[in-house]
Amino acid sequence: MKTHVTAQGTTLPVLGTGIGWRPEIAEAVERMPGIDWVEVVAENICPGHLPEPVVRLRERGVTVVPHGVSLGLGGAERPDAGKLTALAERAEALGAPLVTEHIAFVRAGGKRTASTPLEAGHLLPVPRTWDALDVLCENVRIAQDALPVPLALENIAALVAWPGEELTEGQFLTELVQRTGVRLLIDVANLHTNHVNRGEDPAKALAELPVEAIAYVHVAGGFERDGVWHDSHAHPVPQPVLDILADLASRVAPPGVLLERDEHFPEPAELERELDAIRETVRANRPSQPRPTELSRPAAPTGASTEAARDRLALAQTALLSALVAGTPAPEGFDRRRLAVQSRALTAKRADVVAKVAPELPVILGDAYRPAFFAYAQRRPMTNGYRHDALDFTEHLLADGKPEDPDVRRELTDWWLDRVGPKPMAQRPVARLARRVRLALGRG
């Protein structure tokens, strides 16, 4: 594999043009011409049982990069050792030249704030403050030490902006690279999202970035509704996103560019046309020397305590996440309308993912699935992942004597009982579980 040397003296693989591998398009991806590499969602694969289409791609020499979504390196807590081990195992199983994650937080609460642990089920923005940067840098160093290959981090899309931010996105990412040497995964669709939703200039962000640290680039589609851009990964790539890609390509030759599509997959020919447009955009633009970025504050020394910053960040992130998923008041300084949009988006995504991990539920419940789940989610924040969420949602319905149709309720009960095996059962008080079952069967 070809490599190029970064300004930090390290090498990055030259990946070429790729596409996000998803089971729904596995067959099409195998047949697509000009696919140099693919990216897989790390949490969706098992190192000991790699999907056969992924194995075949690797045997053909196609590079596979695992892309994590659950570390939450921008959160107040240090990275979970188990999650880091799992990501490292996937990198080794795939023979990956690097792994990627996000600059985001995905959970909050817990012991540090003496509150209930909460999960967002989605990537949420980190405040661009020195506190958050100090915490992120330490978390990144911990992750780098635990991973067998280099790490690259992605800028995320955001519907809401933190009040009182102290750095621009470009400055924040530049400082992160200077302190840790981490690579960057720049998502140009996310730059467009932040332009529409937060008024941020993509050209200004690119001008401030250490573009020589870019490992690769994401390109994706979305849609605008009521003045808000939704980064859906379910729509064609719009021209403004290609324009940002052109700007980036004029500043540096990106080592790799990847098309993301997560749902509503079009015919393979349409995906191939989008890939051709991406290749042509990169080819038609020649890079120029990027300008160096200067920041006023010196880098924090390695080993400096971040505990006070972690405490402050934990309180702020818990207040925001609680407002989004538990109905508490909006923290001061946030746009309440945008928070409401983000809250609805989180619930919709939660319902969609639960439907994927437990596809029997929308089949059993039919059109009643989404309204029932939305009603449940308004009162029950997610605290333990999507699979537990599916079981808790079902238990909640059955405890309320729903669905009213006895045949549907019986089918739902059978589904639930089949899945609360010995381990989940041991985690629940027996009397409470028995009461739920009796209610579900109409015997309590």
Summary of the structure (lengths in Angstrom):
residues: 444
radius of gyration: 22.5
end to end distance: 64.9
largest distance: 74.2
contacts: 1430
relative contact order: 0.10
helix: 50%
strand: 15%
